[in-house]
């Protein structure tokens, strides 16, 4: 289901880029200085959007690949105690669990598995930004190995 959602969002973004590109051509073709500036901006913004979309898709594919590999090896972290209905670690337990996984990851800095497990735990604790950074680091380490 997630892949279908990603595909639909990507398709919508491509449609937006096409419409913005057409508008940019119209603005630039008008010959008015302000319109030309707006047309150039309309070309630049979709390019930035394409770059961001490609980066996010690359991250998602690489993270999914590593997650599947770690899961096949039986290395994904087990749920400790009760989780909230949304699947998160309760706030009362989160800090201790995250710190334990962080210590394990820091003990073996060249092990992508430990860093990926840290990212999974951080995500379950509601620390999305930290989780993405940890998984991004796991991807980098796995590529160097």
VEXGU-499290 format. One record per residue (C-alpha): x, y, z. Coordinates in steps of 0.001 Angstrom, whole numbers, plus 524288, in hexadecimal, padded with zeros to 5 digits. Layout:
<vexfis>
XYZ/...
</vexfis>
This chain:
<vexfis>
800008000080000/80B328095580325/8114A807397F5CF/8047580A957EF31/803BA8171C7F72D/811B681AA17F3A1/80EE3818027E547/802A4820827E5A5/809C382B997EC78/814EB82A8F7E2C3/80B4582AF37D789/80492836F87DD36/811BF83D827DED7/8156283A9C7D0B4/8086A840607CC4B/80B4584C7F7D460/818C584D907CE14/812BA84CE47C074/808B1857737C37E/812EE8600E7CA1D/81BFA85E4B7BE75/81144862627B514/80E7386E737BD44/81CF2871977BDBE/81DAD8714F7AEE3/811F487A5B7ADFC/817DA883E27B7CF/825148841B7B101/81E9A885907A3B8/81754891BE7A818/823BF899D77A7A5/820628A15E7B40D/82C028A1FD7BD91/8242289E1E7C998/81D738931F7C22A/82A9988E1C7BD42/82FAE88DB27CB37/82379886627CF68/8251D87CFA7C3F0/8332787A0D7C7BB/82ED3877C37D5C4/8242486E967D0F3/82E90866AA7C9E9/837A9866757D5B7/82DA38624D7DFD8/82967855E77D8BE/837C2852437D6D7/839BF853667E576/82D7384B4E7E752/8325A840B77DE15/83F47840527E553/8384483F077F273/82F1D834817ED34/83A6082C8D7E7B3/841F782DAA7F480/83635829427FC77/8338A81DD87F36B/841CF819B57F3F5/8416381A61802C5/834C2812A680363/83997807F17FA48/846A6806AE80147/84049806B080EC4/836547FC8180A76/8410B7F3F4804B9/848F67F45881144/83CE27F2418199C/8390A7E62D811EA/846E17E0FF812B7/847AC7E32E82164/83A457DD1982353/83E267D12381B40/84A147CFA58240D/841457D05483003/847EB7DCB9834AC/83C877E62483611/83A527EB06843F8/82FB07E44984B9E/824DC7EC3B851E7/828087EE4B8602D/81C247EEBB868E0/80F3B7F4A0864F3/80E737FDB58595B/8048F8088A857CD/7F8FF805CF84EA6/8006980CFF843E5/80C04803BE84563/814CE80D5584C75/81D0C80B3A8587C/816A3811C28644A/81D6781E9D867A9/820A1819788753B/828DD80E7A86F5D/82DF1815088630C/839EC81C058685C/83FB58100D86EF1/83D738073D86326/842CE8112785963/84EE281380861C3/85165804E2862A7/8509E8033D853E1/858DE80F84851E9/8637A809D085ABB/863237FD20852F0/86448804938460F/86F4880D2F84B32/876A88012E84FF3/877A37FC1B841F6/878328082D8392A/87AC48003B82CCB/86ECB7F76882E66/8636D7FC0B8263D/85A747F25882CFF/85C2E7F8A383A4F/85A028062D8348F/84DCD8019882D49/848457FB76839B2/84A938086F84093/842E480F3B835CA/83794805AE83737/83720807D3845ED/8381F8169E84473/82CCC8164683AE6/824B580E1184457/827E88180984EE6/82295822F984646/82FD3828DA842EE/82DF78295483451/839338329283131/842EE82AAC8394D/83DD681E0A8334E/83FF68230B8257C/84DBA82774828F5/850FB81A2982ED6/84B86812B882340/8527481BDB819D2/85F16818E282123/85C2180A3A82059/85A7A80B8B811A3/86770812C181087/86E888087A818B7/8689C7FD2D810F1/86D478033980434/87B178048D80952/87B837F66A80E06/
</vexfis>
